[in-house]
Amino acid sequence: MKSPAEIRSERVRTLVAPVVPAIAVGLTLANVWIWVAHWLRDRPHLAEVTIIVAVKVVVLLAAAWYIRRVSLAGRVEATGISLVSLVGFTAATTCLITYYNGNGAAQSMPLCIMMPLLAFFFWPQTWHFVVGTLAALVPPLIQLFVTDHSMDDRYMYGQLAAATLVVSVFLYDRVRRANHAIARMAADLEYRAAYDGLTGLHNRSHWFERVTSAYEACQRAGRPASLLFLDIDRFKQHNDQAGHIEGDRLLREVAIVLAEISAADQIVGRFGGDEFIVFLPETEQAMADDLAGRIRAAVARIETAEGALGISVGASQAQPNEDLDQFISRVDRAMFAAKTASRAGIPSRGQPASPQSVSAPVTPD
């Protein structure tokens, strides 16, 4: 399953990367329009406004490129800090432009409060939201109180900033909760798609997905690999006599044995019903036989209404150039041979009559 860090990284790749750079380009066009309007109306301080807008356009375009780059790379902290810097820079330069064009807080405050209301959805982490929201609201508030505005203006715009802060916090909290719920649902779906709900082992499709690449790597490098195919003896009889709840318990107990005995690089799966399969990379026949014996001994300690539980095991090392389906089929036949011998009470390879283990024969190339 994905960790919270991986989820945040994926979120900035899929949400911030395609949207925020486009917003930055839109802000660039808006600032060009502000300059054109200032120029057409022949306002004073045209040179100052021109310099600020020119610098702002360059920074916004650079920010659009950089934010897209770091967010596509999944760099959460770099993305968050870039967003905070972009919001703070945009708010500060907006206040400078409105100071020189004579509109003051009447223009800068509405423009600046739009940023936290639009940005609440994109903040990667909570501290980015807090700092970014303050970076958007503090510059117009400073402008409001250090320039020539009436008390009524200050009171009205101060209320507007406070309301913006409250709404932004509420919206961000709703989005954060929704994101957490979606992440939990996604993790649950991902788990259900990859793991067996009863035993917690890899399900058949996910086992194949993991083993195929690992097996092919062993074949290409000429390294050994082995398989164990396991089937619980008389499982239908246990189910019929003791009920499905008892049958589920036996499946879970066997799964625990396999998970505890298998090494970290060995891939254990539930193949279906009461069948299990274990892929053993870097493992030769003798090691596979030894592991099969230890599994049988551990499973025999599981108590049932009829006594100790038995399990039949097929074990084999892969042949050169043998594809995975052929390998599984050969080990599957060995497991059935072990089960047949167990039912007939015939010892195999020096093992007691039940449970049984059979090594799959090597067929000639």
VEXDREN-2710 file (C-alpha; in Angstrom, 1 decimal):
% VEXDREN-2710
k/r/px/py/pz
1/MET/0.0/0.0/0.0
2/LYS/1.1/3.6/-0.6
3/SER/2.4/5.6/2.3
4/PRO/1.1/9.1/3.1
5/ALA/4.3/10.6/1.5
6/GLU/3.6/8.6/-1.7
7/ILE/0.0/9.8/-1.8
8/ARG/1.1/13.5/-1.4
9/SER/3.7/13.0/-4.1
10/GLU/1.1/11.5/-6.5
11/ARG/-1.3/14.3/-5.7
12/VAL/1.2/17.1/-6.6
13/ARG/2.0/15.2/-9.9
14/THR/-1.7/14.8/-10.9
15/LEU/-3.2/18.0/-9.5
16/VAL/-0.6/20.7/-9.1
17/ALA/1.5/20.0/-12.2
18/PRO/-1.3/20.4/-14.8
19/VAL/-3.3/23.2/-13.1
20/VAL/-1.1/25.6/-11.1
21/PRO/1.3/26.5/-14.0
22/ALA/-1.7/27.4/-16.1
23/ILE/-2.9/29.6/-13.3
24/ALA/0.5/31.3/-13.2
25/VAL/0.3/32.0/-16.9
26/GLY/-3.2/33.4/-16.4
27/LEU/-1.9/35.7/-13.7
28/THR/0.8/36.9/-16.2
29/LEU/-1.9/37.8/-18.7
30/ALA/-4.0/39.6/-16.0
31/ASN/-1.0/41.7/-15.0
32/VAL/-0.3/42.6/-18.6
33/TRP/-3.9/43.8/-18.9
34/ILE/-3.5/45.8/-15.7
35/TRP/-0.5/47.6/-17.2
36/VAL/-2.4/48.2/-20.5
37/ALA/-5.3/49.7/-18.6
38/HIS/-2.9/51.9/-16.6
39/TRP/-1.2/53.0/-19.8
40/LEU/-4.5/53.7/-21.6
41/ARG/-5.8/55.8/-18.8
42/ASP/-2.5/57.8/-18.7
43/ARG/-2.1/57.3/-14.9
44/PRO/0.9/58.7/-13.1
45/HIS/3.9/56.5/-12.2
46/LEU/3.7/54.6/-15.4
47/ALA/7.5/53.9/-15.3
48/GLU/7.2/52.3/-11.8
49/VAL/4.2/50.2/-12.8
50/THR/5.9/49.1/-16.0
51/ILE/9.0/47.9/-14.1
52/ILE/7.0/46.0/-11.5
53/VAL/4.8/44.4/-14.1
54/ALA/7.8/43.4/-16.2
55/VAL/9.5/41.8/-13.2
56/LYS/6.3/40.1/-12.2
57/VAL/5.7/38.6/-15.7
58/VAL/9.2/37.1/-15.7
59/VAL/8.9/35.7/-12.2
60/LEU/5.4/34.3/-12.9
61/LEU/6.6/32.5/-16.1
62/ALA/9.7/31.2/-14.3
63/ALA/7.5/30.0/-11.4
64/ALA/5.1/28.3/-13.8
65/TRP/8.0/26.3/-15.4
66/TYR/9.7/25.5/-12.0
67/ILE/6.4/24.4/-10.3
68/ARG/5.5/22.1/-13.1
69/ARG/9.0/20.6/-13.1
70/VAL/9.1/19.9/-9.3
71/SER/5.5/18.8/-9.1
72/LEU/5.9/16.3/-12.0
73/ALA/8.9/14.9/-10.1
74/GLY/6.7/14.4/-7.1
75/ARG/8.8/16.7/-4.9
76/VAL/6.2/17.7/-2.2
77/GLU/8.3/20.1/-0.2
78/ALA/9.8/21.9/-3.2
79/THR/6.3/22.2/-4.7
80/GLY/4.8/23.6/-1.4
81/ILE/7.5/26.1/-0.9
82/SER/7.3/27.3/-4.5
83/LEU/3.5/27.8/-4.1
84/VAL/4.0/29.8/-0.9
85/SER/6.6/31.9/-2.6
86/LEU/4.5/32.5/-5.7
87/VAL/1.5/33.6/-3.6
88/GLY/3.5/35.9/-1.4
89/PHE/5.3/37.5/-4.4
90/THR/2.1/37.9/-6.3
91/ALA/0.3/39.6/-3.3
92/ALA/3.3/41.9/-2.6
93/THR/3.7/43.1/-6.2
94/THR/-0.1/43.5/-6.6
95/CYS/-0.1/45.9/-3.6
96/LEU/2.9/47.8/-5.1
97/ILE/1.1/48.2/-8.5
98/THR/-2.1/49.4/-6.9
99/TYR/-0.1/51.8/-4.7
100/TYR/1.4/53.4/-7.7
101/ASN/-1.7/53.4/-9.9
102/GLY/-3.7/55.1/-7.1
103/ASN/-6.3/52.4/-6.5
104/GLY/-4.8/51.2/-3.3
105/ALA/-6.4/48.5/-1.1
106/ALA/-9.7/49.0/-3.1
107/GLN/-8.1/47.0/-5.9
108/SER/-5.3/45.0/-4.1
109/MET/-7.6/43.5/-1.4
110/PRO/-10.1/41.9/-3.7
111/LEU/-7.3/40.5/-5.9
112/CYS/-5.3/39.2/-3.0
113/ILE/-8.3/37.5/-1.2
114/MET/-9.0/35.5/-4.4
115/MET/-5.6/33.7/-4.0
116/PRO/-6.3/31.8/-0.8
117/LEU/-9.9/31.0/-2.0
118/LEU/-8.5/29.5/-5.2
119/ALA/-5.4/27.9/-3.7
120/PHE/-6.9/26.0/-0.8
121/PHE/-7.4/22.9/-3.0
122/PHE/-3.7/22.7/-4.1
123/TRP/-1.6/23.0/-0.9
124/PRO/0.4/19.7/-0.4
125/GLN/0.6/20.1/3.4
126/THR/-1.1/22.0/6.2
127/TRP/1.9/24.3/6.9
128/HIS/2.0/25.3/3.2
129/PHE/-1.7/26.3/3.5
130/VAL/-1.1/28.3/6.7
131/VAL/1.9/30.2/5.4
132/GLY/0.5/30.7/1.9
133/THR/-2.8/32.1/3.2
134/LEU/-1.0/34.5/5.4
135/ALA/1.4/35.5/2.6
136/ALA/-1.7/36.4/0.5
137/LEU/-3.5/38.4/3.1
138/VAL/-0.8/40.2/5.0
139/PRO/0.5/42.5/2.2
140/PRO/-2.9/44.1/1.5
141/LEU/-3.6/44.5/5.2
142/ILE/-0.2/46.3/5.6
143/GLN/-1.1/48.5/2.6
144/LEU/-4.5/49.2/4.1
145/PHE/-3.0/50.5/7.4
146/VAL/0.1/52.3/6.3
147/THR/-1.5/54.3/3.4
148/ASP/-4.2/56.9/3.4
149/HIS/-7.5/55.0/4.0
150/SER/-10.4/55.9/6.2
151/MET/-11.3/53.9/9.3
152/ASP/-14.4/52.8/7.5
153/ASP/-12.3/51.4/4.7
154/ARG/-9.9/49.7/7.1
155/TYR/-12.8/48.2/9.1
156/MET/-14.6/47.0/5.9
157/TYR/-11.5/45.4/4.3
158/GLY/-10.3/44.0/7.6
159/GLN/-13.6/42.2/7.9
160/LEU/-13.3/41.0/4.3
161/ALA/-9.8/39.6/5.1
162/ALA/-11.0/37.9/8.3
163/ALA/-14.0/36.3/6.4
164/THR/-11.6/35.1/3.7
165/LEU/-9.4/33.5/6.3
166/VAL/-12.3/31.7/8.0
167/VAL/-13.7/30.5/4.6
168/SER/-10.3/29.3/3.5
169/VAL/-9.7/27.4/6.7
170/PHE/-13.1/25.7/6.4
171/LEU/-12.7/24.8/2.8
172/TYR/-9.1/23.5/3.3
173/ASP/-10.3/21.4/6.3
174/ARG/-13.1/19.9/4.2
175/VAL/-10.7/19.1/1.3
176/ARG/-8.2/17.6/3.7
177/ARG/-10.8/15.3/5.3
178/ALA/-12.1/14.3/1.9
179/ASN/-8.5/13.6/0.7
180/HIS/-7.9/11.4/3.7
181/ALA/-11.2/9.5/3.1
182/ILE/-10.3/9.0/-0.5
183/ALA/-6.8/7.9/0.4
184/ARG/-8.2/5.3/2.8
185/MET/-10.7/4.0/0.2
186/ALA/-7.9/3.9/-2.4
187/ALA/-5.6/2.0/0.0
188/ASP/-8.4/-0.4/0.8
189/LEU/-9.2/-1.0/-2.9
190/GLU/-5.5/-1.5/-3.6
191/TYR/-5.2/-4.0/-0.8
192/ARG/-8.2/-5.9/-2.0
193/ALA/-6.9/-6.0/-5.5
194/ALA/-3.5/-7.5/-4.4
195/TYR/-4.2/-9.6/-1.3
196/ASP/-6.5/-12.4/-0.3
197/GLY/-9.0/-11.1/2.1
198/LEU/-9.1/-14.3/4.3
199/THR/-5.4/-15.1/4.6
200/GLY/-3.6/-11.8/3.9
201/LEU/-1.4/-13.5/1.3
202/HIS/-0.9/-12.3/-2.3
203/ASN/-3.9/-13.3/-4.4
204/ARG/-3.4/-15.3/-7.6
205/SER/-3.2/-12.4/-10.0
206/HIS/-1.0/-10.3/-7.8
207/TRP/1.3/-13.3/-7.2
208/PHE/1.7/-13.8/-10.9
209/GLU/2.4/-10.1/-11.4
210/ARG/5.2/-10.1/-8.8
211/VAL/6.7/-13.5/-9.7
212/THR/6.7/-13.1/-13.5
213/SER/9.4/-10.4/-13.5
214/ALA/11.4/-12.0/-10.7
215/TYR/11.3/-15.4/-12.4
216/GLU/12.3/-13.9/-15.8
217/ALA/15.2/-12.1/-14.1
218/CYS/16.5/-15.4/-12.6
219/GLN/16.2/-17.1/-16.0
220/ARG/18.1/-14.4/-17.8
221/ALA/20.9/-14.4/-15.3
222/GLY/21.0/-18.2/-15.1
223/ARG/20.3/-18.1/-11.4
224/PRO/18.4/-20.9/-9.6
225/ALA/14.7/-20.5/-8.7
226/SER/12.3/-23.0/-7.2
227/LEU/8.6/-23.4/-6.5
228/LEU/6.5/-25.0/-3.8
229/PHE/2.9/-26.0/-4.6
230/LEU/0.9/-26.9/-1.5
231/ASP/-2.5/-28.4/-0.9
232/ILE/-4.2/-29.1/2.4
233/ASP/-5.0/-32.8/2.8
234/ARG/-8.7/-33.7/3.2
235/PHE/-9.7/-30.0/3.3
236/LYS/-13.2/-30.7/2.0
237/GLN/-13.7/-33.3/4.7
238/HIS/-12.7/-30.8/7.4
239/ASN/-15.1/-28.2/5.9
240/ASP/-18.0/-30.7/5.7
241/GLN/-17.6/-32.1/9.2
242/ALA/-16.5/-29.0/11.1
243/GLY/-18.1/-26.2/9.0
244/HIS/-16.7/-23.4/6.9
245/ILE/-15.7/-21.3/9.9
246/GLU/-13.3/-24.1/11.0
247/GLY/-12.1/-24.4/7.3
248/ASP/-11.4/-20.7/7.2
249/ARG/-9.4/-21.0/10.5
250/LEU/-7.3/-23.8/8.9
251/LEU/-6.6/-21.6/5.9
252/ARG/-5.5/-18.7/8.1
253/GLU/-3.3/-21.0/10.2
254/VAL/-1.5/-22.4/7.2
255/ALA/-1.1/-18.9/5.8
256/ILE/0.6/-17.8/9.0
257/VAL/2.9/-20.8/8.9
258/LEU/3.9/-19.9/5.3
259/ALA/4.4/-16.3/6.1
260/GLU/6.6/-17.0/9.2
261/ILE/8.8/-19.7/7.6
262/SER/9.3/-18.0/4.2
263/ALA/12.1/-15.5/3.8
264/ALA/11.5/-11.9/2.9
265/ASP/12.4/-12.4/-0.8
266/GLN/10.2/-15.5/-1.1
267/ILE/6.7/-14.7/-2.6
268/VAL/3.8/-16.5/-1.0
269/GLY/0.4/-16.6/-2.5
270/ARG/-3.0/-18.3/-2.2
271/PHE/-3.5/-19.9/-5.5
272/GLY/-7.2/-20.8/-4.9
273/GLY/-9.3/-22.8/-2.5
274/ASP/-6.9/-24.7/-0.2
275/GLU/-3.9/-24.4/-2.6
276/PHE/-0.9/-22.2/-1.8
277/ILE/2.2/-21.5/-3.9
278/VAL/5.6/-20.1/-2.9
279/PHE/8.2/-18.7/-5.3
280/LEU/11.8/-19.2/-4.0
281/PRO/14.4/-17.1/-5.9
282/GLU/18.1/-18.0/-5.6
283/THR/17.0/-21.5/-4.3
284/GLU/18.1/-24.9/-5.5
285/GLN/16.2/-28.2/-5.2
286/ALA/17.8/-29.3/-1.9
287/MET/16.9/-26.0/-0.3
288/ALA/13.3/-26.2/-1.6
289/ASP/13.0/-29.7/-0.3
290/ASP/14.2/-28.6/3.1
291/LEU/11.8/-25.7/3.2
292/ALA/8.9/-28.0/2.2
293/GLY/9.9/-30.3/5.1
294/ARG/9.9/-27.5/7.6
295/ILE/6.5/-26.3/6.4
296/ARG/5.0/-29.8/6.7
297/ALA/6.3/-30.1/10.2
298/ALA/4.9/-26.7/11.2
299/VAL/1.5/-27.4/9.6
300/ALA/1.3/-30.8/11.4
301/ARG/1.2/-28.8/14.7
302/ILE/-2.1/-27.3/13.7
303/GLU/-4.9/-29.1/15.6
304/THR/-8.1/-30.2/13.9
305/ALA/-11.1/-32.3/15.1
306/GLU/-9.4/-35.3/13.5
307/GLY/-5.9/-34.6/14.8
308/ALA/-2.9/-33.0/13.2
309/LEU/-3.4/-31.2/9.9
310/GLY/-1.6/-32.6/6.8
311/ILE/-0.4/-30.9/3.7
312/SER/0.9/-32.2/0.4
313/VAL/3.8/-30.4/-1.2
314/GLY/5.2/-30.4/-4.7
315/ALA/8.7/-28.9/-4.9
316/SER/11.1/-28.3/-7.8
317/GLN/13.8/-26.2/-9.2
318/ALA/13.2/-24.4/-12.5
319/GLN/14.8/-25.7/-15.7
320/PRO/16.7/-23.5/-18.2
321/ASN/14.3/-21.8/-20.7
322/GLU/11.2/-23.1/-18.9
323/ASP/8.4/-20.6/-18.9
324/LEU/6.5/-19.9/-15.7
325/ASP/3.3/-21.6/-16.7
326/GLN/5.2/-24.8/-17.6
327/PHE/7.1/-24.6/-14.3
328/ILE/3.9/-24.2/-12.3
329/SER/2.2/-27.1/-14.1
330/ARG/5.1/-29.4/-13.5
331/VAL/5.2/-28.6/-9.7
332/ASP/1.4/-28.8/-9.6
333/ARG/1.7/-32.4/-10.9
334/ALA/4.2/-33.2/-8.3
335/MET/1.8/-31.9/-5.6
336/PHE/-0.9/-34.2/-6.9
337/ALA/1.5/-37.1/-6.9
338/ALA/2.2/-36.3/-3.2
339/LYS/-1.5/-36.2/-2.5
340/THR/-2.1/-39.5/-4.3
341/ALA/0.7/-41.1/-2.3
342/SER/-0.7/-39.7/0.9
343/ARG/-4.2/-41.1/0.3
344/ALA/-2.7/-44.5/-0.6
345/GLY/-0.6/-44.4/2.5
346/ILE/2.6/-44.9/0.4
347/PRO/5.7/-43.2/1.8
348/SER/7.5/-41.0/-0.7
349/ARG/11.3/-40.2/-0.6
350/GLY/11.7/-41.4/2.9
351/GLN/8.8/-39.3/4.3
352/PRO/6.0/-40.6/6.5
353/ALA/2.8/-41.6/4.7
354/SER/1.0/-38.3/5.7
355/PRO/1.8/-35.5/5.1
356/GLN/3.6/-36.0/1.8
357/SER/6.1/-34.2/-0.3
358/VAL/7.3/-34.9/-3.9
359/SER/10.0/-33.3/-5.9
360/ALA/8.9/-32.7/-9.5
361/PRO/10.8/-34.7/-12.0
362/VAL/13.1/-32.8/-14.5
363/THR/11.9/-33.4/-18.0
364/PRO/14.5/-33.4/-20.8
365/ASP/14.8/-30.3/-23.0
END
